Amino acid sequence: MNLRLPSAIVGLLGMLAPSLVHAETAVRKQKPNVLWILTDDHRYDSIRAFNKMLHGREMSELGYVESPQTDRLASMGTTFINTYCQAMGCAPSRASMHFGRYPFRSGIYEFEYFNNNAEHMRPSLPEEMAVLGYQTTHVGKLGVRVKSVKDGRVGPHKLYQTDFYFQNLWKDWLTDWGKLWFTEIEGEKLEKPIQNIEFFVSPDGTVEYANLELEKAMPRFAGSAAATMEKYDLLRHYNKKKGKNIDSGMILAGVSSQPAGKTRDGSYTSILGDYLQNENRKFKVGSKRYGGVDPSKPLFCHLGFDFPHTPVLPPADYRERFRKHTYKVPEFDEEELKTMPEQLKRMVSNGYSDHLTDEEKQAMIQDYYAFCAYGDALVGEAADAFIAYSEKHQQPWMIVYVCGDHGWKLNEHGSVSKFTPWDIDSHNPIVVVSSDKQAFPAGKVVTGFTEFVDIMPTVLSAAGADLGSGKFGHLDGYDLAEITSGEIPARDYAIGESHAVTGPRAYIRTKDFVYSLQTRPDRNRGKNMDWARNASDEELDPALYHMPSDPHETNNLAFNPEYQGVAKKMKEKLLSIVLGDGRVEVGWGPKADGTKVFRSDFARGADDKKLKF
């Protein structure tokens, strides 16, 4: 049966149709609010969803973990489970995300400052988002070390329009712990300033110090470091030969001086919530006043958590719960040292942990995973506040969750800390959750290689930037939405280079193999840039691991005759890319101002993402 509408209604619909089409188009074109969440020193195996995707089990190989909020985000969005970081140190890793470039193209290899006005530099992600009409906000840890050099003068450079920077918050709003340079203590002036005095703040505002130099300068604090160590049950990393110390060494385990929600990470989540609730109004953080969000503009917000970076201090209730679990401590066989590269041996030596007692190792692992579980709850709280704000204003939204700027060892290879190309230090999945389920489908898992340099083009593309224009030709990554849809084919490898702690070392990782080597004879920027092309294999200090048969990367095959073909091919590919495909090094140091740029371009186009054996 055919139904005919009255002509008046037909006419009315005809008049409304263009408006409806226009409204639908406007919604589609509306720029999404973006929340970028980044944690610190975060192992992927603390997340049940990631363990399930990678290994078919929810728990870590070491034992019990909790992550209901991140698991929920993974179910709501798309997980890029084989994402690798470009540098296994906080500052260079965060720079690769903020600038969308590999370290060997930005010239940011470790913890040095760099000059945003150097001729090769381009605007950062938040600066580009501001150009696209976004209000840009940062809360918590940033870790990107940038300065501006103009007319021979070196000064600060601001990346975000509104910045709740953690170092500024320390001085104005004490939470659970801090480490500051003091010129006076409790109104009493010190004879000379003392650098990096650790302190802990109790719920009633009492400040407790842990510094032997302070005890000598002010006898009234005698015994305070030992008392603080005992009160908060601190386990500090200590040298095998020198033994334990009470005021230095990374804090690998302990209990927070504040309850859940009142720690530094808890304060970051609270600040974000206050910022979103105080629309176009001033609100206080400590003694300072800040402007709240402006709903008339799209929002780009970066939330940088400290957890589970040292000091590892979970709140008491989380700690108590995780102390009920016994963990399988990674075993270390010193036979591994026989084939381990010298650079990686130095890293193991710096963070050596196999001499810790069984009880200390258990505490280290229990408190680490407890801290991760506490942080997971904060991630969920921040995500919910952001989604609620966006939906309140009927605005599209996107969350980019990055599980750590790199990983962390818990006695793997006999060490703690990071800085190496081993999987445990470099494997950091990303989850993208979006109101646009076509771009990032719920529950989808992408198994191909992705990298931290993909974050910037992904966010820019969602914000409406034309990545095909020459303006963004310097970006090294891809739009994760196009990787999800299959428009961009999967990479054959992930790549990176880091100079921090281990010394200059680059890696290339394929599905079955990971190969790394020393790229430079030293850290003298711009000198001997082609050293590795002429160095012997012994000088290159290589490592080659076969992941299917050696998932923990303990058997170095770089000099094994059966694998010389693989090693040679990976070495040639790696050196061509990191040394010859647009390499940049920047002169920056005590006598340099970051304006001198050195380049190496003998193998342009080598980074084609293809490597077949």
N, C-alpha and C positions, 0 to 999 in steps of 0.2 A: 504494500500500500504506500503510495506516494503522498506525503504531506506537504502542503504549500503554506508558507508563512504569509501573513498579511503583508501587503506591499509597504506599509508604513514601517513595520519591523525590519523588513529587508533593507529599506532605505536607511534606517537608523544604524543597522549593523555595518552597512557600507560606509557610513560616515565615521563609525568608531574604529573600523578595521585598521586604517593607517595609524591611528593613535595607539592601538594595542600593539601593532607591530613595532612602532617606535619605542614604546615602553619596554617591550621584550628585548629589543636591541640595546637599549640603554642599560638594562640590567646585565646583559652579557658583556657589555663594554666597561662596566663599572670596575674600577681597580680594586683588587682584594686587599684587605688588611693582611699583613704577614707577621707572624711571630716565629722568630728563629731561636730555638733553644739549643744551647751547647753546654755539655758537661766537661769535666776535666780529669784526665788520667783514668778514663773509664773503660774497663774491660767489657767486651761485648757479652762474655759468658755470665754476667750478672743479670742478663735479661732473658727470661724464660722463652719468650717468643723467638728470640734469635737462636737460642740453643736448639729449639724445635726445628727451625728452618734449616740450620746447618748440620745438625747431628741427629735429629730424630728423637731427642730427649729434652725435657724441660729444664732439668738441673744442670749446673756446671759439672764438668768432669771432676772438679774438686769437691762438690757437694751442694748443699741447699742454698737456693737464691730466691728472692721475692721481687716481682716487678709488675704488679697488676695494672698500674697506670700506663706504663710503656706498652705492655701487652695489649691494652685497650686501644692505644693509638695505632698500633700495628694492625689491629682488626678493622680500624676505621679508615686506614689509608694504605699507601703502597710502600713496601719496605725494599730498600736497595741493600740486600744482605751482604754483598761482596764489595762494599765501599772501602777504599784504602786511603790513608792520609798521605800527604806529600812530604812531611817532615815530622819526625817523632820527637819533637820538642814543642812546648806550648807556643812560644812567640812565632816561629816560622810556620807552624801549622795553621795558626789563626790568621797569619798574613796571607797564606795561600787561599783561605776561604774568603777573606775580605777583599782580595784583589783579583781572584779568579785566575791566578797564574802559578805555574810551577816555580819553585825556588830558583831554579837555574835560569828563569826568564825575568823574575822580579829582582833577583839579586839579594833576596832576603833568606839567608841560610840558617841563622841562629838567633841570638838574643841581641844583636846589635840594633841601634837605631838606624833609620833610613830617611832619606830626604824625599818628601813628596814632590818637590820641584825638580828633581833630577830629570834629565831629558827623556828617559825611557819610562818614567812613571805615568800612570793613568789614574783617574779618580777611583776611589774605593766603592764598594757596594752601597753603603749608606749615602755617600755623596751622589751617586747616580740615582738612587731612589729619591733623593731630595729634588733633583732636576726633573724627575717624572711627576712631581707634585706631592710627594709623600712627606708627612712629618716623621722624623726619624728619632728614635729613642733607644738608649742603651741602659740596661740595668745589670749591675754586678761586675764580674771580671771581664776585661776586654783582652789584654795581653798583646795588643798590636802596637809595636813601638815605632811611632812615626814622629818626625820633626820636620819643620819647614825651614829651608835655607833661602834667604832672600837678601840681596845686596850685602852678602858676606855675614849676615847675622843669622844665628841659629835660634829658633823659637819653637813653641809648641804648635801642633796642628790638630784641630778638632775634627773628628770624623762624624759624630752624631750631634744633632741640634740640641737634644736634651740628653744629659748624661748623668745617670746615677752611678758614678764610678766608685768601685769598692774601696779604693785607697782614700778617697775623700770621705766616704762614709765611716771608715775606721776612726778617723780623727774626731768626728762630730757625733757619732752614734755608735758607741761600743756595743758589740754583741758578745759572742762567746770567747773569741780569742783574737789576738793581733800580734804584729811584730813591727815595732816602730823605733825611730831614732829619738831618744829622749834627751832634753837639755835640763829638765827638772822633773822631780818625782814628788807628787802630792804637795806642791808648793815650795819644795826645797830644791834649790838650784844645784846642779852637779858641777863639780870643778871642771870637768870636760865632758862633752856629749858622749853618750854611749849608743852605739849603733845596734839595731836589731834586737832590742829587748823583747822577749816573748812575754805576753801577759794573758791572763785568763780572767773573765768577768763573770761573777756569780749572779744569780737572779736578783739579789738585793743591791747590786751595783758595786760590790767589793771587788777591787782589782788585785790579783795575785801575780807576782812576777817570778820569772825563772831565768836568772842571769847571775853568774858568779862574779862578773865584773861589777855589777850593781852592788852585790853583797860586800865587796871590798871597798867600794866608794862610800857606801852607807851601811855601817855595821848593824843598824837596826833591822836590816833585811837579812841578816845572817841566817842561813838555813832555809830561806824561802824557796830556793830552787828545788831542794830535796823534798820539802813539804808539798810543793805543787805537784811534783812528779808522783809522789805517793797518793795524794788526794785524787788525782785524775787518772791514776793507774797507767801512766804513760810508758810506752815502749818506744824508745828511740833507737834508730839504726846506729849500730856501733861497729867499730873496727875490730876485726878478729884478734889482732895483736895488742891494740891499745885498751881494749875493754870498754865497758859502759861509761857513759857520761850523763850528767843530769841537766845540762843547759844547752846542749847542741846535738845535732843529728836529727834526721827526719823522724817525725812522730808517726810510727807505723801502726800504733794502736793506742786506745785510751777512751775516755768517756767525756762527752761534752760538758762544759760547765753550765749549759743552759738546756732547758727542756725543748722537745720538738716544737718547731715553729718559731723559736726565739734565737736560733743560731744565725750565722751570717747568711747561709743559703735560705733559711726561713725568712730573714728580713728582705731578701731580694724578692721573694714571692709576694710578701706583704706590700712592698713598694709598688710592684707591678699592679696589684689589685687596687691600691689607693690611686695610682695614676689613672687607671681606667674608670674608676668610680667618680673622680673629681673632674668631671667634664667642664673644661673652660673655667676652672676654679683653681686658686692657689691652695696648696696643702703643704704641711711641714714634714720634713725628714730630719730628725734631730732638731737643730736650731735654724736650719735653712728652709726657705720656701721655694717650692717648684710649681710650675704650671701643669695642670692636668691635661688630659688628651682633648683634642679638638675633633669632634665627630664629623665636622664638615670636610675633613681631609682624610685620605686613606692613611693608615698607620703602618709603618715598618718598625718593629721592635725586636731588638736583640737582647735575649736574656742569657747571661753568662754565669752559670753556676760554678762554685768552687769544688763541690763534692765530685768524686771521692779523693781529690788531691790531698796530700799531706798538709796539715796534720789530720790523721784519720781519727775523727772524734764523733762517733755517732751518739745521738741522745740516749739517755740511760735505758729507756723502755725498749728501744730497738736493740741496743747492745745486749740487754738481758735475754731477749728472745733468741738472738743468734748464738749466744754463748751455750745454748742447749744442744747445738749441732757440732758434730765432730767432722772435720774435713780431711780429705786426702791431700796431704802436702806434696807438691811436685818434687819428685826425686831428682837429685843431681849426681851424675856419675862423672868424676874428674877425667875419665877417658875422653869425654867430649872436648876437653881443652887441647888435646893433642892435634886436632884438626881445626879448631876454632880460629878464625882470623884474629890477628893481633889487635885490631881496632875493637872487636867485640870482646876480646879478653879484658881490655882496659875497662870497658863498660861493666863487665861482670865483676871485676876487681873493685870498681868504685861503689857498686851497690851490692857487694857480696853479702849473702844472707844465709848460706847453708850452715854457718857456724852457730846460728841461733838455736836455742833449745827447742825441743819438741813443743813445749808449752808456749813459748814465744811465737813459734810459727803458727800454732793454732790461733792464738790471740790475734795475730796479724791478719789472718784470713777471715776469721769470724767478724772482726770489727770492720774490715774492708767491705764485706758483703752487707753488713748491717748498715753501713753508711750509704751504700748504693740503694738499699731498700728505702731508707729515709728520703734520699734524694728523689727516688721514683714517686713518692707521695707528693713531693713539692712540684714535680713536673706535671702531674695530673691536676693539681690545684691551679697552676699557672695556665695550663691549656684550657681548663674549664672557664676560668675568668675571661680569657681572651675570646673564646667562642661565644660566651654569653653576651659580652660587649658587642661583638660583631652582629649577632642575631638580633639583639635589641634594636639595632639601627638598620636592620635588614641589609647588611653589607656582606658581600662575599668574603671569604677568608681562606688562609692557608697557613699551616704550621709545618715548619721544617725542623725536625728533631734530629740532632747529631749526637750519637753515643760516644762522646769523648773527643778531645782534640788529638788524642792518640790513646794507646792502651797502657798497661801497667803489669809488671811481673810480680808474682807472688812466690818467689823461689824457683820459677822456671829458669833453667840454665844457671841455677845457683845464685840468683840475684833478685833484687827488687829494682824499682824505677823503670825508665823507658829508654828512648834514644836509639833503639836498634831497628833494623828492618825485619826482625823476626815477626811472625804473624801476631803474636800476643801483644806487640807494641804498635802495630800498624793497621790492624783490621778494625774498622769502626763503622758499623752500619748506619744508614740514614733512613728515617721514616718521614714521608710527606703525606700529610692529611689535609684534604681540601674540601671546601663546599662544592667544588667542581669534580664530581665523581667520574666524569668522562676522562679528565686529565690524569687523575690519580685514583683509580678504582679501589674500593674497600677490600682489604684482605689480599691484595695482589702482592706477589713476591717476585722481584727482579733478581735473577741470579748472575747476570753478566757483570763484568767489572764496571764499577763507577768510582769516582774520585772526589775529593774535597773541592777541587777546582770546578766541579759541576754546580756547586751551590749558587754562585753568583749568577751565571746565565739562567738558571732555573727561576730564581726570584725576579730577575729583570724581565724575563719573558712573560711571567705571570702579571707583572706590573705594566705590561704594554710596550716594552722596549722592542725595537726591531733589531734582533741579533744579527741579521744579515747585512746590516749597514756597516760601512767601514769603521764607524766609531767604536764598534766592539770587536774588531778583528784581532785585537791582542789577547782576548780571552782564550784560555787553554781548555776549558771544559765545555760540556754540552748541557742543553736543557733536559732535565730528567723526565719531563713530560714526553718529549720526543723519544727518549730511550724507552720509556714505558710503552709507548704505542708501537715501537718497532721502526719508526721513521729513521732513526739513527742506528746502524748496526752495532752489535756488541764489540767492544774492544777485545783484542787478544791479550792485552797486558795492562797492568797498572804500574806506575813509575813514580819515583821521588828521589830527593837528595836532601840530606841533612848534614850539618857540620857540628852541631852541638854535642859536646862531651866526648863522643867517640872520635871526632875529627871528620874531615870531609869524606862522605860515603854516599853512594847512590845505589838504588836497587831497581830491579825490574822483575815483576811477578806475573807468571802465566798460570793457566789452570793447573799445571802439573809441577812447575819448577819456580823457584825464586833464586835470583842471582844478584849478588851485590859485590861492590869493590870500592877501593879508595880512589877518589877522583882527583885529588890534589895533593901535592907533597906537604902543604901547610895551609895556613889561613891567610896568606899574603894576597889580598885581592888584586887581580889584574896581572899577577906575575906567574910565569910557568903554567899558563892556562892549558897548554897542550901536553903537559907532563905525562898524563896517563896514556896518551896515544903511543908513547915511545918507551914506557916503563915495562919491565918484565912482569910476568904473571906473579912471581914471588913478591915484587914490589907493590903490585896492585892489591895484594892481600885479599883474594877473592873468597867468596862463599857460594856454594851451589847446593841446594837442597831439593830432593824429590818428594813432594808433598804426599802423594798417595801412599808411599811406603814409609815415610818419615814425617808424619804430621807435626811433630814437636820440634823439627828442625835441629837435630843433634848430630847428624852424620854429614859432614861437609864433603861433597863429592867434587869440589873444584879441581882437584889434582888426580882424580880417579880416571885411569885410561879409558874406561868404558863410557865416560860421559864427556870426553873432550870435545866432541862435535857440538853437543848442546851448549857447553860452557863457552866455546868460541863464538857461536852464533849469538848468544845472549850478551856476551861481552861487547861484540862489535855493534850490536843494536843499541845497547845502553850508552856506550861512549859516543856514538854518533849523535844520539839525541841530547844527552845532558851536556856534552862538550861542544857540539857543533851545530845544533839546531836552535839558534837564537840565544846562546848563552850570554848572560849578563853578570858582571861582578861590579860592585860599587865600593869605591874607596871611602871608608868611614871609620874613624878611630880617633885617638887622642890628638893627632895632628891633621886629620882630614875632615872635611865638612860634608861629605856625601855628594859632591857635585861631579866628581870624576867617575865616568862610566866606562867599563872595559867590555868589549864584545868578542864573541867567537862564533863564526857563521860558516864553517867549512862543509856542513852537511844539512843545508836547509831542506826541510820536508821529510827528514828522517823519521819524525814522530808521526807516522801514518796509521798507528794503532794496529798494525798487522805484523804478526810474527809466527811463521809456520816452521815446523821441524820436519 
